[in-house]
Each structure stands twice: as C-alpha cells, then as structure tokens.
C-alpha cells in the first residue's frame, strides 16, 4: 500500500498534516458526512487522559468540556496529524471508532473531532448514533502495516533530523506510522509503554537511556556477525581481491583461532575471577555456520532485488542504528524523555549510519540481514517478507524519504 503525501487543503493557507486530515477536510467541504465517518473509521483517534490514574491502576478517563456552539458537553478526539508535542501530563491514548462507540461514557455528550481546526466537526453520540459509527468502522478499517505515511506538517521532510528519522523508515512503514513523526505518540501512551516492556524489557528512563546508548554504539549487534562480515569486506577490498566463500571461510578460521588462542593463553589479572576457556573448535564451527547463513540470505536478497547481483552486506550495524532512531521516539511516546533528547538521538543515529554505509540501499540490506539473523532462523517468513515489502516501497515510492533525502 502507499499513501500520497498531504496536499494543500482548500484555497486558504492551511495544509492538512496527513492524508487523514485531508480526507476529513475534503469530506466536510462537500458536506459528505458518510465519507467523513469513513475517514474516521480508518484511523486511530486519540483523547487526553490524566497520566497518574493510567499509571497507577490502568484507569483511562474522558474529560468533557462545555461547547457553546453545540450547547452540550463534548469529548475532543484528535486524529494522528493533530496531536500536540507530548508532555508529561496529560497523555493521549488511542481508540478506533468501534472501540470508541463501545466505551462512550454518556449519551448526552457529543463527539468533537479535531476542534478548532479547519477539519473540525461535532456529532451527537447517542446509542443510535454510535451504532452508525460501528458500521463505518466495519466497512472502512484497513490494516495499517506496510503503508508509507508522512506528516506534511509537524515532521521534518529534509535535513539532518529527517535523515535520522528515515533510518527507521523500514520499521515505520511496516507499522503504518508516519516515518517523520518526531513528536511521537505512536498508538498512545499506554501502548508505547507496553511495547517497550514487552519487546525490550524497558520500564523506566534509566533502562531506556542504557538501551539507546547501546544501540547508537552498535553494541547490540552480535560481534560474531560483524567479525565475519568485516573479514569478507577486507578480502574483497584488498589488492589481491581474494574473494569468494573459500577464502572467506579460511581467513575467518585462521583469524578466529589466533584471537582465541591469545585470549585463552592470557594470564588472569589480579583479583579476576576464573573463567572457562573458550572452546576454539566450537567457536570456529559457529562462525562457519554463520557464514553459510549469511550467504543463503544474500542469495535470497539478490533473487528478490534487495541487493544487486554483485553486492554483499558489509555490516549489520544498521540493525542497531535503525532501531536507535526508533527507540528515540518510542521513549518519547512512553514519556521517558523529552523532545530535544529525541532529536539529539535521531541526529546521532543518522551520523553513525552515514559513517558506516554509502547509500540507503546498503543501509537497508544491513538492517534486513540483522533482523533476519536475529529473528528469522532462515524461514524467510514475516520477519523477512515484511522488511522486503517495506524496502520495495521505500526504494520506489516517489514520496519516500529515501528518494528525497540524500544518504550523504
């Protein structure tokens, strides 16, 4: 799937931040309220809630306000492009239209969509009205995975920050979230917290900082991966050009045995605990197995057009650097950092990526290889297919940051 970049909405100076707000504005402009609700049915809707009850007991509440225009209490729901910069409190949580209909707190309260903006609208929310909401959701909701989305307002499109954000574009395209959302809410504060804990074991700021720093230093990528990839890259760029699987395997074994012999022979320092010697033969066998896995992945990469016929992956550090760009934003969504910290981390992610790779295509191949080595186990399943799909979108769609932001 692809999403066109947002265009000017109307004859004035207002520009819709994303395709969602553009669809709402256009439907409102022609009084096409079924189309308006179809657009609402195909997006996440966000409302503010106090942070403490959500953290303490998981309690999420709607906060109504009196609207003189409708002479009713209203609950403000915002679409993704209308979210403000995250602050400590209140936080925003998301619901789709069906869930909103099911959890609406009071039949007398009205729904206020993006109040105070050119695409605002106000609707009664009785039980009968909410039944119609559910119908619009059922016919409109589409999975967001595998969609290139962009903020035309509220997110950088060019420059160093945009470059750093684009380092995680594979993941953001896969998740169907705007690739350039620097003021990141994700799918809401509670979801961002849950995802960080589930996938990373991160529950506080100190853990987030430690993880982010390790990613920016490339410390989470396996040292085995980088060792064998560096050996091959050195061989291929040497004057003798002793490339190919056989020299790669032979030199890897020789260097590994030399390094492990030195390590095993090194005397223990004062006060150092006894450590079991590294089994050299087992380590060499593991490295040889890894070389085979990498060659098989690269063969598939070539067949699928992810790398060229004569290309190879020089480093898998993109797997860390890309995730660092994401971690900078995920931490903000979970309120573990502030916007300026996210920006600085994103800039660093861009710089270390530029220092390691020469193009978006090289970066992408390194990221995909790292992800596959970590998760896929040569099944060539979703861990690979999702990234291949995102790679193809980012290298062909004219709205892609990879086609609009020079890598260097």
C-alpha positions in Angstrom: 0.0 0.0 0.0 1.0 3.6 -0.4 -0.3 6.9 0.8 0.2 10.1 -1.2 1.8 13.0 0.6 -0.6 15.5 2.0 -1.7 18.3 -0.3 -3.0 21.8 0.2 -6.5 21.6 1.6 -8.8 24.3 0.4 -8.0 27.7 -1.1 -6.5 29.2 2.1 -3.1 28.6 3.7 -4.0 25.6 5.8 -2.2 22.4 4.8 -3.6 19.1 6.0 -0.9 17.5 8.2 -1.5 14.0 6.8 -3.8 12.1 4.5 -6.3 11.5 7.3 -6.9 15.2 7.9 -7.0 15.9 4.2 -9.8 13.3 3.8 -11.8 14.8 6.7 -11.4 18.3 5.3 -12.4 17.4 1.8 -15.5 15.4 3.0 -16.5 18.3 5.2 -16.1 20.8 2.4 -18.7 18.9 0.3 -20.9 18.1 3.3 -20.3 14.4 2.7 -20.7 13.2 6.3 -20.7 9.5 5.4 -17.3 10.0 3.8 -16.2 11.9 6.9 -17.1 9.0 9.1 -15.5 6.6 6.7 -12.3 8.5 7.2 -12.7 8.4 10.9 -13.3 4.7 10.7 -10.0 4.1 9.1 -7.7 5.9 11.6 -6.8 5.9 15.2 -8.5 8.5 17.3 -6.8 10.0 20.4 -8.1 11.6 23.6 -6.3 13.1 26.5 -6.4 11.4 29.9 -4.6 12.1 33.2 -1.4 10.2 33.5 -1.4 9.2 37.1 -4.6 7.0 37.2 -3.4 5.4 34.0 0.0 4.5 35.5 -1.4 3.5 38.9 -4.5 1.4 38.1 -4.8 1.5 34.3 -7.7 3.9 34.5 -8.3 5.9 31.4 -11.0 8.6 31.5 -12.7 11.0 29.1 -12.6 14.7 30.1 -15.6 16.6 28.6 -15.7 20.3 28.0 -18.6 22.7 27.6 -19.1 23.7 24.0 -21.2 26.8 23.5 -21.5 26.1 19.8 -23.4 22.9 20.4 -24.7 23.8 23.9 -23.5 20.4 25.1 -20.6 18.8 26.7 -18.1 17.4 24.2 -15.2 15.0 24.2 -12.3 16.0 22.0 -10.9 13.3 19.8 -7.8 14.0 17.7 -6.6 12.3 14.6 -2.8 11.5 14.3 -1.7 14.6 12.5 -3.4 16.9 15.0 -1.6 15.5 18.1 0.4 18.1 20.1 4.0 17.6 21.2 4.0 15.0 24.0 4.1 16.4 27.5 4.4 14.7 30.9 0.7 15.1 31.7 -1.9 14.7 30.3 -1.1 11.8 28.0 -3.0 10.6 24.9 -4.5 7.1 24.4 -5.9 5.8 21.1 -9.1 4.0 20.1 -10.6 3.1 16.8 -14.2 4.1 16.0 -15.7 0.8 17.1 -13.9 0.8 20.5 -14.9 4.5 20.9 -18.5 3.6 20.3 -18.4 0.8 22.9 -16.7 2.9 25.6 -18.5 6.2 25.1 -19.3 7.4 28.7 -22.5 9.5 28.3 -25.3 9.6 25.7 -25.6 13.3 26.2 -22.0 14.1 25.4 -21.1 15.0 21.8 -18.1 13.9 19.8 -15.8 16.7 18.8 -13.3 15.8 16.1 -10.2 18.0 15.9 -11.9 21.0 17.5 -10.5 24.4 16.5 -9.1 23.2 13.1 -10.4 23.5 9.5 -11.4 19.8 9.6 -13.3 20.0 12.9 -16.8 18.6 13.2 -19.2 17.9 16.1 -21.7 15.0 16.4 -24.3 13.7 18.8 -23.3 10.4 20.4 -26.5 8.6 21.4 -26.7 4.8 21.3 -28.3 5.0 17.8 -25.5 7.3 16.6 -22.8 5.1 17.9 -24.4 2.1 16.1 -23.7 4.1 12.9 -20.1 4.7 14.0 -19.6 0.9 14.2 -21.0 0.4 10.7 -18.5 3.0 9.3 -15.7 1.2 11.1 -16.6 -2.2 9.8 -16.6 -1.1 6.2 -13.6 1.3 6.4 -11.0 0.0 8.7 -7.9 -1.3 6.9 -4.7 -2.7 8.3 -2.0 -0.1 8.5 1.0 -2.3 8.1 3.1 -1.8 5.0 2.0 1.7 4.3 4.2 4.7 3.6 2.8 7.6 5.6 4.2 11.1 6.1 3.4 14.2 8.0 3.5 17.2 5.7 3.2 19.5 8.7 4.7 18.7 12.1 7.5 16.5 10.9 10.8 17.3 9.1 11.0 16.3 5.4 14.6 17.4 4.7 17.8 17.9 6.6 19.8 16.0 9.3 16.8 15.3 11.6 14.8 13.9 8.7 17.7 11.8 7.7 18.0 10.3 11.1 14.3 9.6 11.2 14.5 7.9 7.8 17.0 5.4 9.3 14.0 3.7 11.0 11.7 4.1 7.9 11.6 0.3 7.3 10.0 -0.2 10.7 7.7 2.8 10.5 6.5 1.8 7.0 5.9 -1.7 8.3 3.9 -0.4 11.3 2.0 2.1 9.1 3.1 5.1 11.1 4.4 8.4 9.7 8.1 8.0 9.2 8.9 11.6 10.1 6.9 11.9 13.4 9.5 13.5 15.6 6.9 14.4 18.3 5.9 10.7 18.6 2.7 9.4 20.2 2.6 6.0 18.4 -0.7 4.3 19.1 -0.9 6.0 22.5 1.0 6.4 25.8 -0.2 3.1 27.3 0.6 1.1 24.1 4.1 2.6 23.8 4.8 1.7 27.4 3.5 -1.8 26.9 5.5 -2.4 23.7 8.8 -1.1 25.3 8.3 -3.5 28.2 7.2 -6.5 26.1 9.9 -6.2 23.4 12.8 -4.6 25.3 12.1 -5.1 29.0 12.3 -1.3 29.4 10.1 0.1 32.2 12.0 3.3 33.3 14.1 6.2 32.0 17.5 4.7 33.1 16.8 1.4 31.2 15.7 3.4 28.1 18.9 5.5 28.2 21.1 2.5 28.6 19.4 0.7 25.7 19.5 3.7 23.4 23.2 4.3 24.1 24.0 0.6 23.3 22.1 0.9 20.0 23.8 4.1 19.0 27.2 2.4 19.7 26.2 -0.7 17.8 26.7 -2.8 20.9 23.6 -5.0 20.4 24.5 -6.4 17.1 26.3 -9.7 17.5 30.1 -9.4 17.5 30.2 -12.6 15.5 28.1 -11.1 12.7 30.4 -8.1 12.4 33.6 -10.2 12.7 32.7 -12.4 9.7 31.3 -9.5 7.6 34.5 -7.4 8.2 36.7 -10.3 7.2 34.9 -10.7 3.9 34.8 -6.9 3.3 38.6 -6.7 3.9 39.2 -9.6 1.5 37.0 -8.1 -1.2 38.6 -4.7 -1.0 42.2 -6.0 -0.7 44.6 -5.6 -3.7 44.7 -9.3 -4.2 40.9 -9.5 -4.1 40.8 -13.0 -2.7 37.1 -13.1 -2.6 34.7 -16.0 -2.6 33.4 -18.4 0.0 36.6 -20.5 0.3 39.0 -17.6 1.2 36.3 -16.1 3.4 35.9 -19.3 5.4 39.7 -20.0 5.6 40.7 -16.5 6.7 37.8 -16.4 9.2 39.0 -19.6 10.8 42.7 -18.5 10.9 41.9 -15.2 12.5 39.4 -16.7 14.9 41.9 -19.3 16.1 44.6 -16.8 16.5 42.4 -14.5 18.5 41.0 -17.3 20.7 44.4 -18.8 21.3 45.6 -15.4 22.6 42.5 -15.0 24.7 42.8 -18.5 26.2 46.6 -18.0 26.9 46.3 -14.6 28.5 47.1 -14.7 32.2 44.4 -13.7 34.7 44.8 -10.3 36.2 44.9 -9.8 40.0 41.5 -10.4 41.5 40.0 -11.5 38.2 37.6 -14.5 38.6 38.4 -17.8 36.9 36.7 -18.1 33.5 36.2 -21.1 31.4 38.3 -21.1 28.3 36.6 -20.5 25.1 36.2 -23.7 23.1 38.0 -22.8 19.9 36.7 -25.6 17.7 33.1 -24.8 18.8 33.5 -21.1 18.1 35.0 -21.7 14.7 32.2 -24.1 13.8 29.7 -21.4 14.9 31.4 -18.8 12.7 31.4 -21.2 9.7 27.7 -21.9 10.2 27.1 -18.1 10.4 28.9 -17.6 7.0 26.6 -20.2 5.4 23.5 -18.5 6.8 24.7 -15.1 5.6 25.4 -16.4 2.1 22.0 -18.0 1.9 20.3 -14.8 3.0 22.2 -12.8 0.5 21.3 -15.2 -2.3 17.7 -14.6 -1.4 18.3 -10.9 -1.2 19.6 -10.9 -4.8 16.8 -13.0 -6.1 14.3 -10.5 -4.5 16.2 -7.4 -5.7 17.1 -6.3 -2.2 20.8 -6.2 -3.3 22.4 -6.2 -6.7 23.9 -9.3 -8.4 27.4 -8.5 -7.3 26.6 -6.8 -4.0 27.0 -8.1 -0.5 26.3 -6.8 3.0 29.3 -5.1 4.6 27.9 -4.6 8.1 24.7 -5.4 10.0 25.1 -2.3 12.3 22.1 -0.7 10.6 20.1 -3.1 12.6 21.2 -1.2 15.7 21.3 2.2 14.2 17.8 2.0 12.7 16.4 0.8 16.0 18.1 3.6 17.8 16.2 6.1 15.6 13.0 4.2 16.6 14.0 3.9 20.3 14.5 7.7 20.5 10.8 8.1 19.5 9.4 5.2 21.4 10.9 6.6 24.6 9.2 9.9 24.0 5.9 8.1 23.4 6.3 6.4 26.7 7.3 9.7 28.4 10.8 8.5 29.2 12.4 11.5 27.5 11.7 14.9 26.1 11.6 16.2 22.5 15.2 17.6 22.5 16.6 14.3 23.7 14.8 12.5 20.9 16.1 15.0 18.3 19.7 14.6 19.5 19.5 10.8 19.5 18.0 10.8 16.0 20.8 13.0 14.7 23.4 10.6 16.2 21.6 7.7 14.5 21.9 9.5 11.2 25.6 10.3 11.7 26.7 6.8 12.7 24.7 5.4 9.8 26.4 7.7 7.3 29.8 6.7 8.7 29.2 3.0 8.1 27.2 3.0 4.8 27.2 4.8 1.5 23.6 4.5 0.4 20.1 3.8 1.6 20.2 0.5 -0.2 23.3 -0.6 1.6 21.8 0.6 4.9 18.6 -1.3 4.2 20.4 -4.6 3.4 22.4 -4.3 6.6 19.2 -3.7 8.6 17.3 -6.6 7.0 20.2 -9.0 7.4 20.5 -8.1 11.1 16.8 -8.6 11.7 16.8 -11.9 9.9 19.8 -13.3 11.7 18.2 -12.3 15.0 14.6 -13.4 14.4 14.0 -15.4 11.2 16.1 -18.6 11.5 16.1 -19.0 7.7 12.4 -19.4 7.5 12.1 -16.4 5.2 8.8 -15.7 6.9 7.2 -12.5 8.1 10.4 -11.2 9.7 11.9 -11.1 6.2 8.9 -10.6 4.0 7.7 -7.5 6.0 11.1 -5.8 5.5 11.3 -6.8 1.9 7.9 -5.1 1.3 8.9 -2.0 3.2 12.3 -1.9 1.3 10.5 -2.0 -2.1 8.1 0.8 -1.0 11.0 3.0 0.2 13.1 2.5 -2.9 10.3 3.1 -5.4 7.6 5.3 -4.0 8.2 8.9 -5.0 7.1 10.1 -1.6 9.7 8.0 0.1 12.4 9.8 2.2 15.0 7.5 0.7 14.3 9.0 -2.7 14.1 12.6 -1.4 16.9 12.8 1.2 20.5 12.1 0.1 22.1 9.4 2.2 25.3 11.5 2.3 
